[in-house]
Amino acid sequence: MITVRAPATSANLGSGFDTFGAALARPADVVTVEKAETTSIEVTGVGAQYIPEDPEKNTVGAVVEALEAPAAIHIDKGVRPASGLGSSAASAAAAAVGLNELYDRGYSREELVPIAAKGEAVVSGVAHADNVAPAIVGGFTVTTPNGTHGVETGVPLVACLPDVAVSTRDARRVVPETASMEDVVETVGNAATLTIGMCRSDPELVGEGMDDPVVTPERARLITGYDDVREAAFEAGADGVTVSGAGPTVLAVCTESDRRHVAAAMVDAFANAGIESRAYQTRIGRGATVL
């Protein structure tokens, strides 16, 4: 029997659509795997009632099939489904790391990324890896068809999760199919700035590089109160604000000293819009850990 903790993650980070990802120090899923003749899944924790336990409909089931590693699996959810914090990716990543060790498959962390991504296709219809990559590898990650590259960094974050849901499928429907050359150039420049900021653990540069004129404005419209929450975060000292993944979580990067003020301001702004929320005062952290 093996137990693995896999973190919540934030994908895109504004300018890195379907490419950038970051592991958060908290919250996290905890998954236990034990060898069995046939696969069974039990889910407890946050939002467990919304997660199917049928292996064919659960992200973990796809990972089991890919690794040919049947198991009795218990998922203790710490990452709420439909939160924009990589809930399905956390479970898939933990299962991939746990089953790889349990069955001694010998895959490296980087090699497990596309395997865990197959589980994402169960939820969103697309085997994208921008959440599972940081959930497995940790830190800040850049994932392309050629593989995943990551860097450890210590950038402080606030992830403010409102009590509303935005499905990944709905958030993908609003993504524009085209973009102007001006917007493309701006996005590339911002993405490069963010990457340098991550390598330097510089919140100001990371925040500057979060701006995205193409995808984020469309997804922000799905989140009630987003503009006010964004403005409140900046007024409290945030260096950058964007939608985390598909949303509805709003992600802010800031200095350690401003983090508590930013968190409080974001919660208050959602409350003014009539929405309850929870702010995780966190930072970019480690990937999946065998407990």
N, C-alpha and C positions, 0 to 999 in steps of 0.2 A: 504494500500500500504506500502510495506517495501523495503528499499534499503540496500544492503549489499556490503561491500568492501572485496574482497578476494585477498590475495597476490600471486604473482609469487612464485614458489617453485623450489628447486633443489633436484632431487632424486638421490639416489645411493651414491653420495659424494665419488665416487671411490670404496672404499672397502665394501660398504653396498648395493650391487646390490639387487633391488626390496625390500629393507628393510629400509634403511635410507632415511630421507627426512629433508628438512629445509625450513622454511618460510622466504622469503626475505622482507625487509622493503619496497622495491619498485622494479619493477612496480607492478600494480594490476589491476584486473577487478572490475567493479562496476555493480551490477545486481539489477534491480528493479522488484518486483513481486506484482501482484494485482489479487485478486480472480476473476475468470471467469468461465463460464460454460464449455468452451472448451479451450484448451491450444494453445496459439500463441506465437511465438518468433520473436523478432526484434533484429538485431545485428548491432551495429555501432562501430567505433573506428578502431584500428590497425588490418589490415588483415581481416576486416569484409567481404570483397568480397569473401573470401575463405571459409567462415563458413556457412553451410546450416542452413536455418531457419525452415526447416521441423522438427517437434518435434521427429520424428522417426529416424532422422539422426543427431540430435544434442545431445551432452552430457546432456544438461539440461532436454531434453525430457524424458530420462531414469530416472532421479531423480524425475520428476513430477509423472511418473507412479509408482515408488516405494513408494512414499509417498501418492499416491492417492490424489493429490492436484493440480487440474487444475488451470491454471493462465495465465494471460497476462504477458509476461516476456520481459524485455528489457535488453540486455547485451551490456554494453559499454566496449569494449576490450582495455585494457592497456597492456596486455601480448600477444605478437605476436604469432600466431599459428606456429607450427613446429619450435619452438625455443629452446626446451630443458629446458624451464622454467615453465612447467606445465600449459600451456595455457588453455587446456580443463579442467584441474583439478580446476583452479581458478573459472571458470564459474560454474562447477558442485558444488563446495564447497559453493559458494555464494548462489546458488539456494537452496541447501539443508538447509542451515542455515535460509534463508529467508522464505522458504515454511514451515519449521518446526515451526517457530514462527507465521507466518500468519495463519496457520491452527491449531495452538496450539497442535501439535502432541506429544510434551513432550519428545522427544529424547534428550539424552545428546550429547555433542560434539563428544565423542568417539563413541557413537552409530550411529551417522550420517556418520562416515567414510565409512563403507561398503556400505551404501546407495549411497553416492556420487561416490564410486568406480564403481558402475554399469554403470555410465555415461562414465567412461574411456573405458569400453569394446566397446562402440560405435566407438571410435577412433582407438584403438590399437588392439581390438579383445580379450583383456585380462582385467579383472576387478581388476587391480593392484591398491594398495592404497598408494604407497610411495609418491605420489604427493598430493592427496586429504587429507591425514592425516595431514601434516603440514599446508596445506591451511586452514583447519578447526580448528585444535588445536593450531597451532602456535609453534614457537621455533624449536628445534631439535626433531625429532620423530623416533621411531623404531616401525615398523609395522610387525607383524607376523600373522599367522592364528589365534592366541589366542587373538589378539587385538592390540591396539596402546598405546604406552607409550611415554611420551614426557618430555622435560626439557627446561625451559627458559634459554637462553644463549645470550651473547652479542658479538659474534665473528664477526669482520669486514670481508666483502667479496667484490670481484669485479666479476661481471658477464658480460663477454664480448661477445656480440651477433653479429656474422658476418652476412652479407647480403647474406646468402645462406640458404637453407632449408634441413633438414634431417628428414624424417618421422619416427615416432615411429615404424611402421611396418618394415621399412627397417633396422632400428637400431637393432631390435630384431632378424632379420634373421642372423646377423653376430655374435650373441652371441654363444660362443663355447658350445657344448653339454657335453663335459667332461673336467676335469682339473686334473693335477697331484697332488699327495698328498703334494708335496713340495709347490705348488702354493696355495693349500687350507690352509695349515698351515700359510703361509705368510699372506694371506688375513684375516684370523681370527685374527691374532695378530695385523694387522693394524686396523681392525675394532674396536677391543677392545681399542686400543690406541686413536683412533678418539673419541670414546664415552667418555673416561675419559677426553679428551681435551674439549669436549663440556660441560661436567659437571663443569669444572673449568674455562670455558670461556678463554681457552688458545689456541691462534692461532697456536703456534708452535707445540703443541701436535696434534691438529686437522690436520694440514698440514702433519705432519709425518705419520698420520694414513690414509691419502687419497690414498696412493699408492695401486694399484690393478694390478696384473700381468695377470688377466684372461679376463675380459670383456673390460676394458678401452682401451687396445692397439688395439683391433679389431674395436671399435667404433671410435677411434681417426683417423683411416684411412679414414673415411668418411668425415673428416673435413680438407679441404685444408689449409695448413699452421699451423696445430696444433702444430707440434714439435717446430717450430720457436716461436710461441706465448707462448708456455709453457716455453721455455728457456728464453725468454725475461722477462716473469713475474718473474721468479726466480732471474734473474740478477737485477731486480728492487726492490727486497726485499720480494717477496711472500714466504710464508712458505709451501704452497702446491698448486698444480694445478691439475685439472682433468676435464673430460667432464661432463657437467651438464645434467643429465638425458640421453635422447637419442641423445643430441646434437642438433644443432651445437654450442650452447653457451659453452664457456670455463670458468670454475669457478676457482677463485684463493682466497685463504685465506691468510690474512696478518694482520699486525698491523694497527691501525688507522693512524699512522704517515706515513706509506708506501703506503697507499691505492691509493692516487692520482698518485704517480709515477708508481705503478703497472698498473693502468688503462691506463695511457698514453702509457706505453711500449707495452701493449697487442694490443691496437688500431694501433700503429705504425707497429707492426709485421704483423698484418693482411694486412695493407696497402702495406707493402713490398711484400706481396704475391698476390697483385692485388685485394684485397677484402676490401670493406668498412665495418665498424663495429661500434657498439655503446657499450660503457662500462658503466654499472650501478655501481656506487660507493654506496654500500649498506651494510647491515648487516643482521644477523638473527633476525627476528622480530615477530610481532604478527600474529595470525591467522585471520579468517574472523571476521569482525566487523560490527554490525548492525548500520547503520548511521541514 
